[in-house]
Amino acid sequence: QVQLVESGGGLVQAGGSLRLSCAASGTLFRFYAMGWYRQAPGKQREWVAGISRFGATNYTDAVKGRFTISRDNAKNAIYLQMSVLKPEDTAVYYCNISPVPRVDYWGQGTQVTVSS
């Protein structure tokens, strides 16, 4: 069983930056490809970025060049560095297994609000 706790969200002006963190419990974390997802008001949750067990990364087109996903297996953590934020990045951000998330692994998420 894995428990995921997201943190680091907040209110930021357009063009600003935030760094999200996801702390994972459990010894199997290092064997999972992980990802960040987000859900904007009135929209379905969407995949944002993924990182393999070995550090290979990929991103949805909307965030390429602005967001960077990373992981630290020693700390059982993944991160999302977000730069040049836009109002359309406003959402609750979650981490989970990628590319197919586990329903029972969803945490509370962390709110990111980008003001124009």
N, C-alpha and C positions, 0 to 999 in steps of 0.2 A: 504494500500500500504506500502511496506517495501523497504527501500533503504539500500544497503549493501556496505560498504567501507572497503577494505582490505589494510593492511599496514604491514610493518616489514620485507619485503623481502630484499635481498641483495646478495652480492657475499661472499662466504665462502669456505674455504678449506675443503676437505674431512675429516670427523671426527669431524667437528665443529658443532655448534648449532645456531639455530635462533628461535625466537619467533614471530609468526605471530598473528596479531590482526584483528578482524572484528567488525566494529561498525555498529549497525543496528538502523535505525530510526523506529518509529511506536510503538504503545503501545501493539501490539499483539505479540511482539517478544517472550515473555516468554511462549507463548502457542505453539511454534513451536519446533520440533526436528530440530536441525541444523547440518550442516556438512561442511567439507572441501573437495574440489575437486582440481584436478590439470590437466593441459594440457601441455604435453611436445611437443617440436617441431616435427611436422609431425605425431602426434598421437592424438587420440580422448581424450576428457576430461574424467577423471576417478574419481570415488569417492575414498576418502582417509580415512576419519574418520567421525564418527557421534556421536552426543550426544543428548540424549532425553531431554524432558522438565525437568525431575527429575534428570538428571546427569548421567544416564547410558551411557556407551561409547562402541563403537566398531570400529574396524580398518580393513583395508585391510591387507592381510598377509605381503605385502612388507614393511610395516612400523611398524608392531607390535613390541613392546619392544623398539622402538626408538622414536616414536611420542606420544604426549599426548594432547588430546583435552580437553578443559574445557570451562565453560561459567560463566558469571556473569550477572544474570538477572537484577540486580539493575542498572547495567551500560549498559544494552542492548548490550552485547559484547560476542564474543566467541574468543578463542585463540587456537593456535596450537604450542606447544613446540616441536621443532624438534631437535633431538640429533643424534650423530653418522651419520651425513649426508653423503650421497654417491653421486657420479656424476649422477647416474640415478634418483636422486630426483630433478634434475634440471627441472623446469617447472614454468608456471604461476599458482599461487595458488588462488583459489576462495572460498568464502563461499556462502552457499545457504541453503535452506531447505533440509532436508535429510529424507528419502533416495530418494525422488523424487523431484528434484529441480524445481523451478519455472523459466520458461524461462525469464519472465519479471523482475526477481530479480538479474540476473547476473550483477556484478559490473565490474570494470576494472581489478581486480585481482592485485596480487603483484608478481613480478618476484623473483624467487629463483634460483641462479646459484651456483653450487657446482663444484669447480675445483679439479682436481685429483693431 
